[in-house]
Amino acid sequence: MRRCQALVRLAGSALGPESGGSGGKHAAAGAASLARLSSTATDCQPPAFVFDIDGVLIQGRRTLPAAKRALAKLYSPDGSQPLYPLAFLTNGGGVTECFKAHQLSEWLGVNVQQSQVVLSHTPMRQLAAMYADQPVLVAGRGQVQDVMHRYGFRHVLNLRQLARAMPAAVPFHEDQGLVSGRTDLPCYTKTLKYGSPEHPISAVMVLTDPSDWYRDLQLITDVLLSRGMPGHTSPPDAPPVAVYFSNPDLLWANEFSAPRFGQGAFAACLETLYEKVSGQPLNAHFFGKPHAAPYRLAEELLLAQAAALGLVPPTAEAALPGLDSGAELAAQTSTAALDGIPWPFGAIYAVGDNPAADVRGANAAGSPWVSVLVTKTGVARQNCAVDCAQASCKVRAAM
Ligand SMILES: [Mg+2]
């Protein structure tokens, strides 16, 4: 019963019920739905929670006060332990899972472990089994090269390095590093021949939203057209280069008054340009919400936490080798272990702000996932007819 009361308090006080305008109908249904589902979870099994970050817990660089209050209700009084299985599932990235856990701990005032964090590129670790020993080109802002190395990719070239190796390929690109005198970055295309006929680039991996679209669109297209050896003529039997995107988000929200272009917008540009110059569709693969991979990974993390909280029957726990210790959970990407295991959750509440990502993904994941849309602070201003959340709440951003 205590769990039910905590859930109702979470819905009623931290995340205020949506009301008014065209969203009122959805709001009433959403609040009732959340309360009903909470009661269902309590009567049978405890709930689990999965939070998106941007537009839900933070806006740009600002932590939402309502988010801190909501998380406080789901943690022990001293903030050291979650009371329920709880994970953070974001289409953001550019840092390691460990770094993001430290950030979340500081922002929210509770103890977040890396085993609770799924970033947009976390599921891409599984690609290391295929590309660990082959040159790959990484795109995006942040510590993407470090992230790739930690995932097990041993031969990683970034776009800045590639641009410096062949400046004539991007004549309009202004290299700020060269302007400021920073010429000390390694040039793997020269020293290790990455991108040459001897060591062609096997895959392009976009880990976060790129900042220099001109440079990146041009060079990635060069890599794709040349089968991984830009500036060279590839043999007719050279294999095509695959492109992986860590998320398909067209839009995302920060503190600006309107949503911003995301990685999905960059992907749309690349797909269009590649098709125009090659006549062929781009061989692209997407991770991140709303795709299934991050949801399956989150389920594993939640299941492991449920085991640590004593919520998994010993018989089921025994069937999950490696998922019962709570350690190094983020390193696991296989979902096979979940087959046949009964869910220890009455519901997994997936709280997000983006209907096309958070709501669509949770709805597609199916029971026990329950999509919860927050409005006002993120991409959405009201529930969406196409990707309709099962519950919606308006975060009191100013509180
Ligand atoms: Mg978001």
Boltz pocket constraint, residues with backbone or C-beta under 6 A from the ligand:
constraints:
  - pocket:
      binder: B
      contacts: [[A, 52], [A, 53], [A, 54], [A, 55], [A, 56], [A, 253], [A, 352], [A, 353], [A, 354], [A, 378]]
      max_distance: 6.0
